[in-house]
Amino acid sequence: VLEIGPGPGGLSRALLEQGARLVAIERDPRCITALAELEAAADGRLVLLEADALTVDIEMLRTRLGLDAPWAIVANLPYNIGTELIVRWLHRLDAVGSMHVLLQKEVAARLVAPTGTSAYGRLAVLAQSLCRVRRCFDLPPGAFLPPPKVVSTLVVLLPRPAAERPAPAVLAALEAVSKAAFGQRRKMLRSSLRSLVPEPEPLLASVGIAAERRAETLSLAELRALAEARLALKESRGTA
């Protein structure tokens, strides 16, 4: 199990009580000192790393520790870096077996957002294209000490089988299409996609998508088809 930001170790203790082999990454040296007693009592099942989670490559960490199994990530993520961490992990799914993460409610809503909603955007497209994403429950500020100013939500992300996930080149194209389309989400696709291609209409027509539609109306399948068409167009022009 990989835990980010264990702090005083409340979640760490619960995980160890359930028999987990735990690797915890904490950048605050005061917390590392406070967790030393827990590490000593864990019979080798707890490894504490003093580091910034944003600088840790989880695939390289797994190799360094000699671990064969993928990570089960279980964490109360720091809200200021939670989205960035999840995006990084989504690009390392060969090293991830599951993610059970507590996030700010608004970020959780963006992860699970269905097509046609205001929260549906680049994060939902990336996460749902690569994982099965499920929102479990909310926790009020009073569940924490000290209490934050926001409601928190537990989200589970389970990687889709490799055969269902976009190939790396298609994923890169999907991210480019999503960035362009949702970057100007109030505009029609004929306008918002001009940052990607000078004349979007032929590209849209090739996959049967009306140029008058807007990004939030596109399903994951339509966005993937658009990404694949964009990739094919680049390859045909020798610019891939």
Beta strands, then each sheet from edge to edge (+ up, - down):
strand 1: 2-4
strand 2: 22-26
strand 3: 46-50
strand 4: 71-76
strand 5: 96-104
strand 6: 131-139
strand 7: 152-159
sheet 1: 1+ 2+ 3+
sheet 2: 4+ 5+ 7- 6+
end
